[in-house]
Amino acid sequence: MTRGGPDLPLDLNEVQSRWAFMDLPDWKREWKVNAPRVCLAKLVLGKDIEEVNNYLLHALPMAGAGTDWILHRGDHDFSMVPLTVILYLFGEKDDILFPKTREHILGKLLVLSGTRGSLKTPGSLGLKGETENHILMMEGCRYLKGRWSILHKGDESSPGSIALERWLAGHLVEKAKKGLKEFNSQPYTGYTLTALLMLSSFGGTGVSKASRDLLDRTNLHYSYGSLLFRRYPPFNRRRDHAGDGYLDKDYHTVMMKVWASRGGIDVSDRMITSGAEHALMASVLPYDLPGEVLDVLMGPGKEALVMIGHGTNRSPEIYSRGRGHLISAGGCRCNFFSEEVIRPITVLFDDGKRHLDDVIHLGLPDRMLRRPNNTGVHHRFAVSAGPVHVPRSYKLLERDGDWSLYEHGRHRIAVHSGSDPGIVAIFPEGIASLHLKDIVGRNGDNRKLLERFHFPDTAEVRYDLKAHPGTYMIIDTSCRKHGRDIGKWPLTNIVHYRRC
């Protein structure tokens, strides 16, 4: 067992076998997640076919679809997705999914019908907007139920009508343009990605392409914001996960490991630490990572500053990445009542560390309650109010007052901590001649350090430690200027560097 809980080997057969060799659980207690997935895995591996059919034939919905709240008992769409996958994978194979079971799924377990999609929460009289993951699961299952009727029964008046397909495709295209609202969400990303996987696998041309485009874009963003399947980005929903300290336990990560394995990347040392239900769904549905995503995910690490905008009054994602390192901004919360979660800025290296305590980080949340802005990341550089946490495993080379110089692997890292600001500057491999005097000599004035930092090669970074949320903390550099209005940033902006 490693830090982070029990690990599972990343072998696609093992991922499926883990579920297939479980006993069929009590449907009334485990209908939401485990029960339908155990059935799916058993059918995929051809195990206990008769028992699974009998089990499903006697299963009934334990709730309605949509958000579970005080005026509506919901969440049945969490089980509808794997049930829809079962229908499409085995609905034409009478020896695996018996005809009576198939009709029971269509008539009883897939509870949504109709020719119109909805963006509203059930039970709210149309006054409350539904959440993103529920919309994709609910309307995806509604659409695919109707599409099955068209394909197999010739029912042109079914819920899979052209109008519903166009509505859903349009909704997905809009999502692809703007990005996911619940970006990096914990725990909802896994369910959102599974719904998109389902639609890309079984939808008509328009729906399938739009779902695939959104998947590809989301996975490209993951690749830019991760290092060897570890990351610590800001996210939208839920705040109770704000303190999670693990770098590799989010549900998007477990799905990326499965897809990377399918793409020919050796992930024998990449373990599944959580989210086995999402690993299962990723393993049974057809999807391949685009070449561009694979190149970024496991490439040598070209020097780049990646700025991902999520729209007005939304936190951005900002990453400085290069060979063997990744700096991830903590984001900002523009609206006090939003569910966006800011995090410490993290500095990751290719050392396999999997917990926040074991990596450099700065800008702790308790220092940002009044001004929740932790966007101070630029090329090989991070700045924030408050101290810098440096793990004891990093080799200290020199210290001068609040300045320290560390060596870690191929990199040297200059750190200012103790008095504001907290600063981390990363220097590339091959500069063993760098000494702390080179840093302190250009940054010895503490008053000026509150506004700017000079690299030894004369490059300068200016910043505003009191920048209002929604404003990029970095003002400009001696090389280029950046727009600071985060709300106007494009969905993806990548600045490549050689030497500034």
C-alpha positions in Angstrom: 0.0 0.0 0.0 1.3 3.4 -0.9 0.4 6.8 0.4 -3.0 7.5 -0.9 -4.6 4.2 -0.3 -4.6 0.7 -1.9 -3.4 0.7 -5.5 -4.7 -1.4 -8.4 -2.5 -2.5 -11.3 -3.3 -0.7 -14.5 -4.0 -3.6 -16.7 -7.3 -3.3 -18.7 -8.2 -7.0 -18.1 -7.5 -6.5 -14.4 -9.6 -3.4 -14.3 -12.6 -5.3 -15.7 -11.9 -8.4 -13.7 -12.0 -6.5 -10.5 -15.7 -5.7 -11.1 -16.6 -8.9 -12.9 -15.6 -11.2 -10.0 -17.6 -9.3 -7.4 -20.8 -10.7 -6.1 -23.9 -9.1 -7.4 -24.6 -6.4 -4.8 -27.9 -5.5 -3.2 -29.5 -3.4 -5.8 -31.5 -1.3 -3.3 -28.3 -0.2 -1.6 -25.9 0.0 -4.5 -28.0 1.0 -7.5 -26.2 4.3 -8.0 -22.7 3.2 -8.8 -21.6 -0.4 -8.0 -24.5 -2.5 -9.0 -24.9 -1.6 -12.8 -21.1 -1.6 -13.2 -20.7 -5.1 -11.8 -23.3 -6.2 -14.3 -21.5 -4.4 -17.1 -18.2 -6.0 -16.3 -19.6 -9.5 -16.0 -21.3 -9.1 -19.4 -18.1 -7.8 -21.0 -16.2 -10.8 -19.7 -19.0 -13.3 -20.3 -19.3 -14.2 -16.7 -22.5 -15.2 -14.9 -24.7 -14.3 -17.9 -27.9 -15.9 -16.6 -27.5 -14.5 -13.1 -26.9 -11.0 -14.4 -30.0 -11.1 -16.6 -32.2 -12.4 -13.8 -30.7 -9.7 -11.5 -31.4 -6.8 -14.0 -34.9 -8.2 -14.8 -35.9 -7.7 -11.2 -34.2 -4.3 -10.7 -36.3 -1.2 -10.5 -35.5 2.5 -10.3 -34.8 3.6 -6.8 -35.1 7.4 -7.6 -35.7 9.7 -10.5 -33.1 11.2 -12.8 -31.4 14.5 -12.1 -30.0 16.3 -9.0 -31.0 14.8 -5.6 -32.4 17.7 -3.5 -35.1 18.5 -1.0 -37.9 18.6 -3.6 -36.8 15.7 -5.7 -35.2 12.3 -5.0 -32.7 12.0 -7.9 -29.4 10.6 -9.1 -30.8 7.6 -11.1 -29.0 9.0 -14.1 -25.8 7.8 -12.5 -27.0 4.2 -13.0 -28.7 5.0 -16.3 -25.4 5.6 -18.0 -23.9 2.1 -17.5 -27.3 0.6 -18.2 -27.4 2.5 -21.5 -23.9 1.2 -22.3 -25.1 -2.3 -21.6 -28.0 -1.8 -24.0 -25.8 -0.6 -26.8 -23.0 -3.1 -26.3 -25.2 -6.2 -25.9 -28.7 -5.3 -27.0 -28.3 -7.1 -30.3 -26.7 -10.2 -28.7 -29.6 -12.2 -27.3 -27.2 -14.8 -25.8 -25.7 -12.1 -23.6 -28.5 -9.7 -22.9 -31.7 -11.6 -23.0 -34.6 -10.0 -24.9 -36.8 -9.7 -21.8 -33.9 -8.0 -20.0 -33.4 -5.6 -22.9 -37.0 -4.7 -22.9 -37.0 -4.3 -19.1 -34.1 -1.9 -19.3 -35.8 0.1 -22.1 -39.2 0.2 -20.4 -38.4 0.3 -16.7 -34.8 1.3 -16.0 -34.3 4.1 -18.6 -36.9 6.4 -17.1 -36.5 9.4 -19.4 -38.6 9.8 -22.6 -39.8 12.6 -24.7 -38.5 14.6 -27.7 -37.2 17.7 -25.9 -34.1 18.1 -23.7 -34.0 20.2 -20.6 -31.4 22.2 -18.7 -33.5 22.5 -15.6 -33.5 20.6 -12.3 -36.4 18.2 -11.9 -38.8 19.4 -9.2 -37.8 23.1 -9.5 -40.7 24.2 -11.9 -38.1 25.3 -14.3 -36.6 27.8 -11.9 -33.3 26.1 -11.1 -30.6 25.2 -13.6 -29.4 21.6 -13.7 -25.7 20.9 -13.2 -23.5 20.0 -16.1 -22.8 16.4 -15.3 -26.5 15.6 -14.8 -27.5 17.3 -18.0 -25.1 15.2 -20.0 -26.0 12.0 -18.3 -29.8 12.6 -18.4 -30.1 14.0 -21.8 -27.6 11.6 -23.2 -29.5 8.6 -21.9 -32.9 10.1 -23.1 -31.4 10.7 -26.6 -29.8 7.2 -26.8 -33.0 5.5 -25.6 -34.9 7.2 -28.4 -32.1 6.5 -30.9 -32.3 2.8 -30.1 -36.0 2.8 -30.9 -35.4 4.5 -34.2 -32.6 2.1 -35.2 -34.3 -1.1 -34.0 -38.1 -0.4 -34.1 -38.4 2.2 -36.8 -40.3 4.5 -34.4 -39.8 7.9 -36.0 -41.8 9.6 -33.2 -39.6 8.3 -30.5 -37.4 10.5 -28.2 -34.5 10.0 -30.6 -36.1 12.4 -33.1 -34.1 14.6 -35.3 -35.1 17.6 -33.2 -33.6 16.2 -30.0 -30.5 15.1 -31.7 -29.9 18.6 -33.1 -30.6 20.1 -29.7 -28.1 17.8 -28.0 -25.4 18.3 -30.7 -25.8 22.1 -30.4 -25.5 21.9 -26.6 -22.3 19.9 -27.0 -20.8 22.2 -29.7 -21.4 25.1 -27.3 -19.6 23.2 -24.5 -16.7 22.5 -26.9 -16.3 26.2 -27.7 -16.5 27.4 -24.1 -15.1 24.4 -22.2 -16.7 22.6 -19.3 -18.3 24.7 -16.6 -17.5 22.0 -14.0 -13.8 22.0 -15.1 -11.6 19.6 -13.1 -14.6 19.0 -10.8 -14.2 16.6 -7.9 -15.9 14.2 -8.1 -18.1 15.0 -11.1 -15.5 15.1 -13.9 -15.5 11.3 -14.1 -19.3 11.1 -14.7 -19.2 14.0 -17.2 -16.4 12.2 -19.2 -18.3 8.9 -19.1 -21.4 10.5 -20.5 -19.3 12.0 -23.3 -17.7 8.7 -24.0 -21.1 7.1 -24.2 -22.4 9.7 -26.7 -19.2 9.6 -28.8 -19.5 5.8 -29.0 -23.2 5.4 -29.8 -24.6 8.8 -30.9 -25.4 9.9 -34.4 -22.8 11.7 -36.5 -23.4 15.2 -35.1 -23.7 14.1 -31.5 -20.7 11.7 -31.7 -18.4 14.3 -33.3 -19.4 17.1 -30.9 -18.8 14.7 -27.9 -15.5 13.6 -29.3 -14.4 17.2 -29.9 -15.2 18.1 -26.3 -13.4 15.0 -25.0 -10.3 15.8 -27.0 -10.2 19.4 -25.9 -10.7 18.5 -22.2 -8.0 15.8 -22.4 -5.6 18.2 -24.1 -6.1 20.6 -21.2 -5.4 17.8 -18.8 -2.2 17.0 -20.7 -0.9 20.5 -20.5 -1.7 20.7 -16.8 -0.2 17.5 -15.6 3.2 15.8 -15.2 3.3 12.0 -15.3 -0.3 11.7 -14.3 0.1 14.1 -11.3 -1.5 17.5 -11.0 -3.1 20.0 -8.6 -5.3 22.5 -10.6 -8.1 24.7 -9.4 -11.5 23.3 -10.0 -15.2 24.1 -10.0 -17.3 22.0 -7.6 -17.1 20.9 -4.7 -15.5 23.0 -1.9 -15.5 20.0 0.5 -12.7 18.6 -1.7 -10.6 21.7 -1.3 -8.3 20.1 1.2 -7.6 16.9 -0.8 -3.8 16.6 -0.8 -3.2 13.9 -3.3 -1.8 14.7 -6.8 -3.0 11.6 -8.6 -6.4 10.7 -7.2 -8.9 12.7 -9.3 -11.1 10.8 -11.6 -9.9 12.4 -14.8 -6.4 11.0 -14.0 -7.6 7.4 -13.7 -9.3 7.7 -17.1 -6.2 9.2 -18.7 -4.1 6.3 -17.5 -6.4 3.9 -19.2 -6.5 5.8 -22.5 -2.7 6.3 -22.4 -2.3 2.6 -21.9 -4.5 1.9 -24.9 -2.4 4.4 -26.9 0.7 2.4 -26.4 2.2 4.3 -23.5 3.9 2.1 -20.9 2.0 2.8 -17.7 3.0 -0.3 -15.9 4.2 1.8 -13.0 1.1 4.1 -13.0 -1.3 2.7 -10.4 -5.0 3.4 -10.0 -5.4 5.0 -6.6 -9.1 5.8 -6.8 -12.0 6.0 -9.2 -12.0 2.3 -10.3 -15.6 2.8 -11.6 -14.4 5.3 -14.1 -11.4 3.2 -15.1 -14.0 0.5 -15.9 -16.0 2.8 -18.2 -12.9 4.0 -19.9 -11.8 0.5 -20.6 -15.0 -0.8 -22.1 -15.9 2.1 -24.4 -14.0 2.9 -27.6 -11.9 6.0 -27.5 -8.3 6.8 -28.4 -6.4 9.9 -27.3 -5.4 12.1 -30.3 -1.8 12.1 -31.2 -1.4 15.8 -30.1 -2.7 14.8 -26.6 -0.3 11.8 -26.3 2.6 14.0 -27.5 1.9 16.6 -24.8 1.1 14.0 -22.1 4.3 12.0 -22.3 6.5 14.2 -24.5 9.9 15.6 -23.5 8.4 18.8 -22.3 8.7 21.9 -24.5 9.0 25.2 -22.6 5.6 26.8 -22.6 3.3 29.0 -20.6 -0.3 27.7 -20.9 -3.2 29.9 -20.1 -6.7 28.4 -20.2 -9.6 30.8 -19.9 -13.0 29.7 -18.6 -14.9 33.0 -19.2 -16.1 36.0 -17.2 -15.9 35.7 -13.5 -14.4 32.3 -13.7 -11.0 31.0 -12.6 -8.4 30.4 -15.2 -5.8 27.6 -15.3 -2.2 28.7 -15.7 0.7 26.3 -16.2 4.4 26.8 -16.8 5.8 23.5 -18.1 9.1 22.3 -19.4 11.4 19.3 -19.4 10.8 17.5 -16.1 8.8 20.3 -14.3 5.4 21.8 -14.1 4.2 24.9 -12.2 0.5 25.0 -11.6 -1.4 28.2 -10.5 -4.0 27.9 -7.8 -6.5 30.0 -9.7 -8.8 32.7 -8.3 -12.4 32.9 -7.0 -14.1 35.9 -8.6 -17.4 35.4 -6.8 -17.5 34.6 -3.1 -20.6 32.5 -3.5 -19.3 30.4 -6.4 -18.2 26.8 -6.0 -14.8 27.4 -7.6 -11.9 26.2 -5.4 -8.5 28.0 -5.4 -5.5 26.0 -4.4 -1.8 26.6 -3.5 0.5 27.1 -6.4 2.4 23.8 -6.9 5.8 23.0 -8.4 6.1 19.5 -9.6 9.2 17.6 -10.8 9.5 14.2 -12.5 10.3 12.6 -9.1 7.0 10.6 -8.7 5.9 12.5 -5.6 2.1 12.0 -5.1 1.1 14.3 -2.2 1.1 18.0 -1.6 3.3 17.7 1.4 6.0 16.2 -0.7 6.2 19.0 -3.3 7.0 22.7 -3.3 3.8 24.9 -2.9 3.0 28.4 -2.0 0.0 30.7 -1.4 -1.9 28.8 1.1 -5.7 29.3 1.1 -5.9 30.7 4.6 -3.8 33.7 3.4 -6.2 34.4 0.6 -9.7 34.6 2.2 -10.0 38.3 1.6 -8.4 38.4 -1.8 -8.7 34.9 -3.3 -6.2 35.3 -6.1 -3.4 32.8 -6.6 -2.6 33.3 -10.3 1.0 34.4 -9.9 2.6 31.9 -12.3 4.8 32.8 -15.3 7.5 31.0 -17.2 9.6 29.1 -14.7 8.3 31.5 -12.0 5.7 31.6 -9.2 4.8 34.3 -6.7 2.2 34.7 -4.0 1.7 36.1 -0.5 2.8 33.9 2.3 5.6 31.4 2.9 6.9 28.7 0.5 6.8 25.1 1.6 9.9 23.2 0.5 10.1 19.4 1.3 13.0 18.3 3.4 14.1 15.9 0.7 15.2 18.9 -1.5 19.0 19.5 -1.2 19.8 22.9 0.3 22.9 24.4 -1.4 23.0 27.9 0.0 21.0 30.3 2.3 21.1 34.1 2.6 18.4 35.6 4.8 15.0 34.8 3.3 16.6 33.5 0.1 17.6 29.8 -0.4 19.0 27.8 -3.3 18.0 24.2 -3.7 19.0 21.4 -6.0 16.5 18.7 -7.0 17.2 16.3 -9.8 18.4 18.2 -12.8 17.1 21.6 -11.5 18.1 24.4 -9.3 15.4 26.3 -7.5 15.7 29.7 -5.9 13.2 30.3 -3.1 12.3 33.5 -1.2 10.3 32.7 1.9 9.8 34.2 5.4 8.8 37.7 4.4 6.4 38.5 1.6 6.4 37.7 -1.2 6.9 34.0 -1.5 8.8 33.3 -4.7 10.0 30.2 -6.6 12.2 30.5 -9.7 13.3 27.3 -11.5 16.5 27.2 -13.5 17.1 24.5 -16.1 19.5 21.7 -16.0 23.1 22.4 -17.0 23.6 25.6 -15.0 25.5 24.2 -12.0 27.5 27.5 -12.0 24.4 29.3 -10.7 24.9 30.6 -7.1 22.6 32.3 -4.7 24.6 35.6 -5.0 23.5 35.7 -8.6 19.9 35.9 -7.4 20.3 38.1 -4.3 22.5 40.5 -6.1 19.7 41.5 -8.4 16.8 41.1 -5.9 18.3 42.4 -2.6 15.9 45.3 -2.2 12.9 43.9 -0.4 10.7 46.9 -1.3 11.2 46.4 -5.0 10.8 42.6 -4.5 7.2 43.3 -3.6 6.7 44.3 -7.2 9.3 42.6 -9.4 11.8 39.8 -9.7 15.0 39.8 -11.9 16.4 36.7 -13.3 20.3 36.6 -13.5 20.1 36.9 -17.3 18.3 40.3 -17.0 14.8 38.9 -17.6 12.3 40.7 -15.3 8.9 39.7 -14.1 6.5 42.3 -12.6 3.5 41.4 -10.5 0.8 42.7 -8.3 0.4 40.8 -5.0 -2.9 42.6 -4.4 -4.5 42.0 -7.8 -8.2 41.8 -7.7 -9.8 38.4 -8.4 -10.3 38.2 -12.1 -7.0 40.0 -12.8 -3.8 38.2 -13.7 -1.2 38.8 -10.9 1.6 39.0 -13.5 1.7 42.5 -15.0 4.3 42.0 -17.7 7.8 40.8 -18.4 10.8 42.2 -20.2 9.9 39.9 -23.1 6.2 40.2 -23.7 3.0 41.7 -22.2 -0.1 39.7 -21.4 -3.7 40.8 -21.1 -4.6 40.8 -17.4 -8.4 40.6 -17.7 -8.8 36.8 -17.1 -12.4 36.9 -18.3 -11.3 37.8 -21.8 -8.8 35.0 -22.2 -9.4 32.5 -24.9 -10.1 28.9 -24.0 -6.5 27.9 -24.9 -3.5 30.2 -25.2 0.0 28.7 -25.4 3.2 30.7 -25.4 6.2 28.7 -26.3 9.7 29.7 -25.0 13.2 29.1 -26.1 15.2 31.5 -23.9 13.5 34.8 -22.9 
